[in-house]
Amino acid sequence: MILEVAILDVIPGKTDAFEHNFESAQRILSRMEGYAGHQLRRCMEKTGRYVLLVNWETVEHHTVGFRQHPLYQEWKALLHEFYDPFPTVEHYQPLFAFSGPAYQP
């Protein structure tokens, strides 16, 4: 499983419209082959900054399957006008994972 991490800086004054459009755009994302879930989180310290986390089966499911799919043009039309600067996107592979009870000193 690969984690796509995209830092999204939205133009001031356009966050409401971005969130509205993302609600539609995520339906496109969820239809892609190799898609395995996503989260969009809003930054608490920097107004207008979001992080998009998408789980893919392989990097190619994102870089080829999604980006070369005809519906990607619809994704771009819904979201790309909101970014300044254009997002940084990176892919991460698993190394360590922990899920268990909360730390107790």
C-alpha positions in Angstrom: 0.0 0.0 0.0 1.3 3.4 -1.0 0.4 6.7 0.7 0.1 9.8 -1.5 0.6 13.0 0.5 -0.4 16.3 -1.2 0.0 19.6 0.6 -2.7 21.9 -0.8 -2.4 25.7 -0.2 -5.7 27.3 -1.2 -6.0 30.9 -2.4 -7.3 33.1 0.5 -11.0 33.6 0.3 -11.6 30.5 -1.7 -11.6 27.8 1.0 -15.4 27.4 1.1 -15.6 26.9 -2.7 -12.6 24.5 -2.6 -14.3 22.4 0.1 -17.5 22.4 -1.8 -15.8 21.3 -5.0 -13.7 18.7 -3.2 -16.9 17.0 -2.0 -17.7 16.3 -5.7 -14.1 15.6 -6.7 -13.7 12.9 -4.1 -16.3 10.8 -5.9 -14.1 10.7 -8.9 -11.1 9.7 -6.8 -13.0 6.8 -5.1 -13.9 5.3 -8.5 -10.3 4.8 -9.6 -8.7 1.3 -9.9 -6.2 0.8 -7.0 -7.8 3.4 -4.8 -7.9 2.3 -1.2 -9.3 5.3 0.8 -8.5 9.0 1.4 -8.6 11.8 4.0 -8.6 15.6 3.5 -7.5 17.5 6.6 -7.4 21.2 7.2 -4.4 22.7 8.9 -5.0 24.3 12.3 -2.0 26.6 12.2 -2.1 27.9 8.6 -5.3 29.2 7.2 -6.0 27.8 3.7 -3.6 24.8 4.0 -4.9 21.3 3.6 -3.3 17.9 3.4 -4.8 15.2 1.1 -3.8 11.6 2.1 -4.7 8.9 -0.5 -4.0 5.2 -0.2 -3.2 3.5 -3.4 -2.3 -0.1 -4.1 0.7 1.0 -6.2 2.3 4.3 -7.2 1.3 3.6 -10.8 -2.4 3.4 -9.8 -2.0 7.1 -8.9 0.6 8.4 -11.4 -0.7 6.5 -14.4 -4.2 5.0 -13.7 -5.6 8.2 -12.1 -3.7 10.9 -13.8 -4.2 9.4 -17.3 -7.8 8.5 -16.7 -10.4 10.6 -18.7 -12.1 11.6 -15.4 -8.8 13.3 -14.3 -9.7 16.3 -16.5 -12.9 16.7 -14.4 -10.8 16.5 -11.2 -8.5 19.2 -12.5 -11.5 21.4 -13.5 -13.0 21.1 -10.1 -9.9 21.7 -8.0 -6.7 23.1 -9.7 -7.9 26.7 -9.9 -7.8 26.9 -6.1 -4.1 26.3 -5.5 -1.3 28.8 -5.0 1.4 27.4 -5.3 0.6 24.2 -7.1 0.6 21.3 -4.6 3.6 19.2 -3.7 2.8 15.5 -4.1 4.9 12.7 -2.7 4.4 9.0 -2.3 5.4 7.0 0.8 5.8 3.3 1.4 5.1 1.6 4.8 8.0 1.3 7.2 6.7 1.0 10.7 3.1 1.0 11.9 1.6 0.8 15.4 -2.0 0.6 16.5 -2.6 -0.1 20.1 -3.6 1.5 23.3 -2.6 5.1 24.1 0.7 5.7 25.8 0.5 5.7 29.6 3.5 6.8 31.6 
